[in-house]
Amino acid sequence: MTSAGTVRIQGAALEYRWVGQANGTPTILFLHEGLGSVSMWRDFPERLAAETGCRGFVYSRRGYGASSAIDGPRPVRFMHDEALEVLPALIAHFGMKDLILFGHSDGASIAIIYTGARMGSVRSLVLEAPHVFVEPVCIESIAMTHRTYETTNLGERLARYHGANTDSMFRTWTDVWLRPEFRDWNIEEYLRPIEVPALVIQGEDDEYGTFEQV
């Protein structure tokens, strides 16, 4: 069963989608990548919910997908703000318990911060290409992606998932990652407090990170 809508959290309307059945099993909460959204997950949440018997919850962060537009530039601590302020409010609003956090890229970093800060009860983590510190390869790839956006139809392709948010979403995300002060961003302090099982996935050919993150 799938249901979708918007919910107002921290002054912003966030689009969301529930998948699977509410039958007492854990809820998999999906946290998307830096250019992701609800729709960019496609049918993966439904497929994973069906395979595991869990219920799934997917949402688009502010500035992404059909959620409210972002106001101004992103702060360097934008992933901290999501993990420590927005995510707890969202989880409390829906009364979610017995959570498995499934994060991709920026979403995986948000999952690490939330769990390491012990903001709420988490059963386990699935971390796909998490960022724990800033690597040169990541900065180089984001700079290349920015050039691609300016010279190709990348914006049109992203607009399928982000609509009117596309340009502000892309530019504020690339801007914060490419700022000199972002080079010192680091969330290693949140790793040691994590005591739940974690599945960490890192692709050998990932252009945004290496196995040093693992």
N, C-alpha and C positions, 0 to 999 in steps of 0.2 A: 504494500500500500504506500502511495506517495502523496504527500500533501505539501503545499508551498504557500508562501505569503511573505509579509514584511513585518518586522517588529521594531519598535523604537527603543534604542539602547544608547545611553550617553548622548542624547540629543540628535541621534542619526537614525534614519530608517534603514534597516539591514534586511536584505532579501535572504530567505532561508528555504530549505527543503528537507522534509522528513522522508526517509525511505525505510521500508521494512515494517515489521509488526512490533507493536509494544507488547511483549510477552514475558517480561521479567528478565530478559537477557541484557547483557551490557549494551550501552550505547556507544557507537563509534562516532566521534566528533571529528569531522574533516576540516583541516586548516590549509587553505590553498597557498600556492606559490606567490611570488612577487608580482606576477602578471596574470594571476588566476582569478577564478570566480566560481560561483555555483555551476553555471552552465559549462565551464571549461573542464569540470570533472567528468562531463558526459554521463555515461551509464555506469561508471566504475563504482560509485557508492551503492547503487542498487545491486550490482553483481556481487560485491563483497558482503552486503547484508544478507543476500540470498545464500551465499556459500557458508556463512558463519552462523546464521540464525539470529544475528544481532540486529538492532535497530540502528539506523544511521542518521546523522544530522549534519547538513552542509549549509554554510552561509558565506556570503560575500562581505568582506570587510568594507569599511567606509571608503568610498572612492572607486569601488570595484563593481562590476556587473550592474545590477539594477539598484544597488544601495545608494544612499545619499552621496552627493558629490563631496570631495575633500575640500577643505578650506585652507588655502595657503600652502606653503611648503611643508613637507613632512619633517618632524624633528628627528635628530639622530637616534633618539630612543623610541622611535615609532613602534618597534616590535615589543619593547618593554611596556609601552602604554597599552598595546592590544592585550598582552598577557596578564597584566596586573590590574587593569581597569575594565576594559570592554569585555573580555572573555568571562571573568567572574560574574559580571552583571548579566550576561547572556545566559550562562549556565543557571544562575539563580532564577531568572525570569521563567525558564521552562522547567525548573525543578529537576534538572538532570542529575542522575547519580550513577555510580558504577560505570565510570567513563574509561574508554580507550581513546587516546588522542592520536589521530593519524595526521601528521603534518608533512607537507612537502616544501622543501627549500625554506623561504621565510616562515612558512607555516610550521615547519619543524622546529625552527628556532623559537617561535612563540610557544610551542608545546614544551620545550625545554625550560623556558623561563617560568611558565605557569607551574609546572611540576616541581622544579627546583626551589621555587619560592614558597611552595606548599600552600598555594592559594585554595586548593580543594582536593578532594579525594580522587586519585587517578589509579585505575587498575593496572594499566600498562601503556606503553608508547610504541608507535610505529613512526620512525623518523627517516624520511626519504630525502637524502641530500641536504642534511641540516647545515646551517652556518653557525659555527661556534666562535670563529674569529674571522677577520678579513684577510683573504689571500690575494696576492697580485693577480693571479689568473682570473679571479672573479671580477676585479675592477676592470681588467683588460676586456673581458667578454661583455661586460655591461656597457663599456664605452663603444665597443663594436656594435652592440645591439642598438645603441642610440644612433649611431651613424646609419645603420640599416633602416631605422624608423624614418630618418630624414630623406632617404634616397630610394626607398622601395614602397611597395604597397602594404608593408607590415601594419600600418595603422588601420587600413581597411579590413585586414584579416582579424585584428584584435577587436574591431568595432562589432563583430558578430557576437562577441561575448560581453562587451562593456558599453556598447551604445554611446550615449552622450558623454559618458565618463572617460572615454578612451584617451583623449589627448592629455587631460589633467592627470589621469591615473599613471600613464606612461612617464610623463615628464617629471612628476613629483617623485616617482620611484627611482628613476635613473639619477635624478638630481641629488637625492640624499646619499645614494651609494657612491657617487662620484665626488662628493665634497671631501676636501682634505681632512676635516675633523672626523670623518667616518672611519678613517684608517685605524683608529684606536678602539673601535667598537669590539667588544668581547663579552661573551656570556659564560666563560669557563667556570665562574663562581657558582653557577646554578647546577653544575654537573654533580658535584659530590653529594648534595642532599638527596639526589634522586635514588630511591631504593626499590623502585618497581621494575619489572622486566622491560627491556627495550629492544626492539628489533631495529637495527640501524642499517640503512641501505645507501650505498654510494656507488654510482656508475663509474666504470673505469674511464670512459670517454666524456664524462660530465665537464662541460666547458666552464662551469661556475665554481667548481671545487674539486679538491683532491682527497685521497684517503687520510691526509693529515687531519681532516675534520673528524673522522671516525676515531 
